[in-house]
Amino acid sequence: MKLVRLKILGEDFRSLPANVDYQFNVASEDSKLSTKVFAGLNGSGKSNFLELLAEIFYYLERTKLQETPKSYIENKNFGFEIEYILPRKENNFYTIYKNKFKEDVINLDFPIQQEVHVRIKKDLEGFLEMSYSLVGEDKFTVIDDDFGQFLPSKIIAYTSGQNELLSNPFIRLRYHYFTEMVNSENKRSNRRLYFLDTESNYSIFIANMLLGKTAPLQYLKSIFRIEDLHSFRITFNYKHNTQEAATILKEKQILWNPLKACATTWRDDNTAKCLILDFVINEATHQAFHHHYKTAFQLFQAFYELQSLNLLLEKQATRKFVTNAHKTINITDELSKSDPSELIFRIEKIRIKRQKYEGNKKDILYYKSLSDGEHQLNEVIGSVMMMEEDGCLFLMDEPDTHFNPKWRAKMVTMLNKVSGKEYDADGNPENIHQQELIMTTHSPFIISDNHKENVYKFVREGKALKLENPEFETFGASVSFILETIFDRDITISDFSNKALINLKKSINTLDDILRVKKELLSFGESIEKFDAYSYLMAKENELKSDKHVD
């Protein structure tokens, strides 16, 4: 998927002005993951844009759920226009039904197997219309049936810290999925939206370690400096004896039976009313998971579905509150945190084999003991790695906050390394999955790895907001150049040390001051600003000597 255009109708969305056309470039690079980088100062609206996209796709997904009331679909307080490109489907067709006659209901299918330009409008009168055009053509055809196939394949969101508003639509939809699962006959939901949190962090790691493609998996292992997954445990707690829980848990056995078949050992504790599955990883374990799940994402989906069982612990009043919560309410503040031992489904005791090196005595350690940066790397890079379906959209809010400078400089490289459809003998991707990753960042390194047409500087002018591509090329640009042009920062060191340099220069009045300042400059690290201070010092010294000679 590639975003082309977005417009808010009616009222502003948080800090984003309404009735403004936000236009985006859709340059195609088969050899590189499609990335849009939102940059700018704090408060400029970057995160709000991700939240808006999440709310739009939450609304579109809800319209397809059986329990969604007509009043919500016709919501007259929320309007938008959005356009995007979906990639050519390789194994399936977009199928359009034309020539519908009410009398005899004749459906003539019209298969499409090329890029499609999708246009969606939801006006303030409650009217929703989706249309499509083949890329390169101008004629748009209204879609009457099965418009879900013209939505992104999956929408996956991640936030590194305090922007919990991004999670709101995903949490609400998870509760709606759960409600539909409870009320429907098949007890399963066809999920499109996923939000990555602590629970999903574990799921992503295990899924990739067990079922990841060879080349990207070896690359990921080299970054983590690990050999393999060593072991983990899954616990199913069925002591919750409400009629609803008993019914749902019985239906969900279809999901945990394959896990039971893959387990090294298991025991059903009737006293504690829990099923404990232990997995010790060897070649047979890998083969068992390949037999039952095929791909890393299929295993991740099973885990995600099973984690929804934990919503059975929520009171009916809480479920109702979440599903009806307004988009301005931070839902996570209102939810209680369950005791892990009470959860119906949980993954725990994940251990990994670390690569051995000289002096390393501890080669098996808990996954939890890894650093915040390593956990973030797993969630960001790992989620892209396991998503092999084209047409997905990733919304990532500052996904590099816990990365060290070396990892920030390699982030775009890492994303592309794990996004390949096929790999050469050296483990390099030969072509890239057709996804789009929209991320906010304050990192000059990430901006330097993207061409200017994929970088959007958010500029505030009062209440107005402009999204500008930089005037100069950003790809390969230096950190100092990007700091100046994107973040309006014309110095390369911190304000405190820069102020100290300025004060030193101001303190020079005599030749004796020159000698003092030369010594004090030795306590500063190397920088352009220090070099400028030395240049100023030399000029000032020449000036003072000249004045003394004149006297």
N, C-alpha and C positions, 0 to 999 in steps of 0.2 A: 504494500500500500504506500502511496505517496500523496501527502496533503497538498492540495492545489489552492484552495480558497476557503475562507471562513468569515462569517458575518453574524453578529449578534443582533437580533431584532427586539425592539422594545426597550427595556431597561438595561442599564449597564450590568455586566457580570463582574461583581466585586470591583477590582480596579480597572477592568477592561471596558473602554467606551463602546457603547452600542452603535449600530448603524454605520459602522466603518468596515470597509472591505479590507480584510487582511489577506494579501496575496503571497503565494510561495512559489519558488522555483521547483521544477520537477526534472532537472537534468538527470539523465540515466547513465549510470556507470555499472556495467555488468561485473567489473572486477572489484567493486567496493560496495560495502554495505551502505544503503541509503541513510544518511544521517542529516538531521537538522539540528543546529546548535543555537540555543537561545542564550544570549549573553547580555550583560548590562549590570547596572548597579542594583543594590538591594532595594526592593520596593518598586521596581520598574514594571512588574506585572508578569515576569517570566513564568513563575509557578502557577499564577492564576490561569495562564493559557493552557497549561496541562490539565488543570482542574476543569476548565470549560470543555475540553475535548472529552474528558472522562464523563462529565455530566451528559454530553450529547449522546455518546454511545451507550451510556446507561439508559437514557430515555428510549433510544431506538431498540435496545434489547428488551426493555420492559414491555414495549408494545407487542412483542411476540409471545409473551407469557400468557397462559390461559386465564390466570386470576386477575389480570390487570383490568381495572374498570375503565369504561369509555371516558369517564370524566378526566382520568389522568392522561389518556392519549390526546384528548382535546385541550389539555392544559393551556389556558389563554395567558398565562404569566411567563411562558417560556417559549421563545421563538429563535430560529437560527436558519442559516443557509450554510451548507458545507459541500465541498467538492473534493474528490480525490480520485487517484488512479489505482485500479486493482490490476495485478499482473496477470498474464496469460496463465490459465490453468493447464497443467501438464497431463494430469490423469483424469480430470473431470471437466465437464462443460458447465458454463453458465447456461441455464435453460430458461428461455423466455416463452411464455404462452401467449399466442396471438389469436386473432379471429375467434373470439369467444361469442357464441350465440346463445342467448338465454333459453331459446326454445329447445335446442337439441344438445347444448353444452359440448360443442366440438372443440377440442384442444389440439392445436398444431404446435408441436415443440420446435424451437428454433435454437439449435446449439451454437454457442460462441466459444471459441478457443483462441482468444487474443486479448490484449490489454483493453480494459474497459474504463471509461471515464464516467464516474457516478456523481449525480447531482441530487441533493436532498434539500427540501425546504419544509420547515415547520413554521407556519405563520401564527399570528396572535389571535386568529379566529378559530384555531383548532384544526386547521387543515394541514395534513401531512402528505407530501408527494415525493416519491423517489423516481428518478429517471436515469437512463444510461445512454451513452453513445460509444461507439467503437473509437478508440484513439485515432485521431487523424480525420475524423468526420465531424460535422457540425450538427447533424440531426439527432435530437434526443428523443428517446421512446420511453413513455411512462411504464413503470413496472407495477403490475396489478397483483401478481402472485409470488409468493416465496421470495420476498425481498431480502430475507436473511442471507441468501447466497451472495448478495451484493454489499454486505458489510465486511469489514476486515475479518480475516479468519479467526484471529484472536487479538484481544487487547490486553496487554500485560503492563502493569504499573509498578513503580518502585520509588520510594522516597527515602533519603538517607537519614532524615531526622525529624524535625518538628513540623513539617508540612503535612499534618495528618488530615487536612481537608481533602487532599488528593485521594485518600483512602475511602472517604465517605461513600461515593457511589458504588464502589466495589463491595464495601461491607453491606450496604443496603441490598444490593443485588444478590449477594450471597444468602441473605435471609429470604429473599424472594425465591431464589433457586430452591432453598430448603423447603419453603412452603409448598412449592409446586411438587417437589419430591414426595412430601408427606401426602399431598392430596391426589397425586396422579397414580395411575395403575402400575406403570413400569418402575416407579420409585427412583428414576434417574433423571438428571437434568443435563441438557446439552449445553455445557458452559462455554461462554465466549470470553468473559471478562475474568481476569485473575489479578489479584493484588499480592505482592510478595512481602511476607512478613517473617518473623522468626520461625514459625512452623514450616513455612514453605522453604526456608533456607535449608533445613535438614532434608526435606524432600528432594530439592534440586541436587544437593550434593550426592545423596545416595543414588538417585536415578541416573545421574551422569556417570558416577563411578561404576555402576553395574552395567549400564546399557549405552554409554556414550560411544560415538563413532571413534574408531581407533586413532586417527591422526589428531583431531582436536582434543581428545581425551589425553593423549600423551603430552600434548602441549600444555594442557591445564595442570597435569600432574607435575610437569617440570617447574611450573610457576610456584606451586605449593610445596615442591620438593618432597613429594610423597610417592610411594610405590603403588599402593592400592588401598581400598577400603579393607579394614580388618574384620570388623563385626559390628552389629547393631541389634537392637531389640525393638519389637512392636508389642504393645499391650492393648488388648481390647477389654474394657471394663463393662460388664453387663449387669452390674448390681442395681442399676436404676430400673425399678420395676413398675413404672407407669405403663398403662396400656399402650400409649403412643410409642414409648421407647421399645417395648417388647415387639410391637408390630414392625417398626422400622428396622430394628436390629435383625429380625428374622429375614426381612427382605434383603438386607445388605450382606448377608452371608455370601452372596454371589461375588462380592468384591473381596472379601478376605479369604475365601477358600483357595484362590491361586497363591496368595501369600503363605498360607499354611503349607501348600505343596512345595514351596520354595525354601521353607525354613529348614535349618539344620536340625533343630530340636524344637518341640513345643509341648506345653502342658496346659491342660484345662483345669484350673483350680476351682472346684465347686464351692469350697469354703469361702474363698475371697471373691468368688464369682468373677473371674477374669481369665482370659486366654492369653498366654504369654508365648510369643514366637521369638526364638533366638536364631540369628543368622551369623555363621562364621564363613567368611568369604574364601572360596577356592574356585577352581575351574568349574566344578559341578554346579556351584551356586550361580555362577554367571550363565551357564547353559540353561538352568532352570528358569531364570528370569527372562532370558531371551525367548524361551519357549512360550511363556505365559504373557509377556508384555511387548516383545518385539523392539520397541523404541523407548528411549529415556522419557519422552514426553508422555507416552501412554502410562508408564509407571507413576510419573508425577501426577497425572490426572487421577489415577486410582487413589493416591495418597490424599490429594486435595478433596476428593469426594468423601473419603472416609473421615477426614478432619471436620467435615460439615456435621457429622454425627454429634460432635460436641455441642452443637446448638440445641440438642435435646435437653441440655442442662439449664437453658435459659427459660425464664418464666414467660408465659403467654403475653403478659403485659410488656415485657422487654422486647419480644419479637415484634409486637405491634408498634411499639415506639420506634424501633429501628427502621422498619419498612415504610413508615410514614414520616420519618424525620426530614426536616427541611434541610436544604443543601448548605445552609449557613451554620448548622449545628455540628460541632465536632463530636461525632458519635463515640469515638474511642474514650472521651472523657466520661461518658455516661455508662459505659459497660464495666461490669465487675470482672475481675480476673480470677478465674477458677484455680483451685488447688490442682497442680498437675496430677496428683494421685486420684483425683475425682474424674478426670477426663475419660470419655468413653474410648477415644483413640489417641494414642500418643507414640511418637518415635523417640527413643532414648538410647543412652549408652553407646553412642557412635564412636568407634575407635578406628584409627587409621595407622597404616604402616609408613613411617617416615623413611626417606632415603638415608642410608647409612653413610656417614662420613667420619673422618678421623676425629676421635675424641667424643663422638656421639654415643652415649651409653643407652639412651632411651629411644628405641626405634618404634615403639607403639605408644600412641598418646590419644587422648580424647579429642574429638573434633572441637568440643567447646573450648579447649585450651588455646585454640588459634586466636590470633589478634583480631580486633575489630576490622582492620583493613582486609585481612584474609577472608573473613566472613562476608564482607561487602563484595569482595572480588568474586566469591563463589556465587552470590546472588545475582550480580550484574552480568558477569561474563557467562556464568553457568546457565542463566535463563535464556540467553541468546543462543548458546550452544545447543540446548536441547530442543529448540523450536525449529523443526525441519519443514514445517508447512509454510508455503509462500503466502504473502498477503497479510502478514501480521503487523501490528502496530505496537511499539514499545514506548511508554511514557515514563521517562526517568528524570526525577528531580534531584539534581546534584549527586549523581551516582559515584562521584570520585572523592567525596569529602574525607574519607578515612584512608585514601591512598597516599603513599609516600610519593615524592616528586618523580622518582624513577618509574613507578607504575602509572602516574598521570601522563607522563611523556609517552608511555607505551599503550595507553588505553585503547586508542583507535586501532592500533595494530592488533591488540589482543582480540577485540571485537571481530575484526575481519578474519583473523586466524581461525576462529571457531565457527564462522558462518558459512563455511564452504559446503557445496553440494557434493563435490568430488575433490580429491586431493592427489597431488603428484607423488612421486616416490620419496621426495624430501619432506612431505607433510605440508606443502603449501597449497592453499585452496586454488582450484582451477576456475571455478565460477562460484558466485555468491548467492545465497538464498535471497529472494525478493521480499525483504522486510523493510520497514522504516522505523528508525529509532529517533525519537525527538527527545532531546535532553537539555536541561538547563545546567549552566556551569559558570564558575568564576575562574576556571583554569586556563591560562594562556596556552598551555601545552595542548589541550584538546582543540582549542581554536586553531592552533598552528597546524593541526593535522587535517583541516577541512578547508576547501576552497571557499572564497568569499560568498559565492552564490548560495552556499549551505549554512552560512553564519548570519544570524539575525540579531542586530543590536537593538535592544529595547530602549527607547529614548522618551523620557517624560518631558512634556512642555505644559506645565500646569496640569489640567485634567486630561489633556490630549495625550495620546500614545502613538508613537511611530515605530514601525519595524523596518530597520534599514540594513541593507547589505553594506558591509564596509566598502569604502571607495577604493582602497588598495587591496591587493591580493594578500590573503591571510595564510594560505597554504605555504608552509616553510618559513613564515615570518618569525622574527626573533621575539622572545618573551617581552623584552622592553618595548618593542614596537607595538605589540598587541596591548600591553598595559596602557600605553598612551592613547592609541586609537579607539580601543573598545571600552576601556574602563576609566578613561580620562585621568590617567595617572602618569605624570611626566617625570617622576623620579623613580629610581629602581630600588631604593632602600626604605626602611621604615621611617615614619615621621619623627620618632623620638631621636634616632641617630642623625637624621638629616637636619633636625633643628640644632643639634649639638655642633654639626659642621658649620651651619650658618652662624651660630654664635661665636665660634672660633674665628671665622673670617671677619666678623664685626669687631672683634677684640683687638685687631691689629692696628696700632697707631704709631709704633716705633720699630726700629730695627731689632731691638731686644725682643719685642713681641713676635717677630718673625722666627727667632730661634726657639722661643717657647712653643709656638704653634706647630713648628716642624716636629718637635718631640711628642706633642700631644696627638698628632696625626698618626703616629706609629701605633696607637691603641685602637685604631679603626681598621676594620677589614677592607679588602679590596673592593672597589666599586667605581662606577663612572663618577659618582658624586665626590669620592675621595680624590680621584684624578683631577676633577675640576677644581677642588680646593687647593691642590698643589699648583695648578696653573695660576689660580688667583694669587697664591702666595708668592710665586715667582714674579708676577707682574707688579704686585704691591712692593716687593723688595726692590725691584728696579726703580719704581717710582720714588720710594723713600730715599734710596741712594742718590738719585738724580736731584731730589730736593735738597739733600745735604750738601751735594757738590755745588749747587747754585748758591747756597748760603755761604 
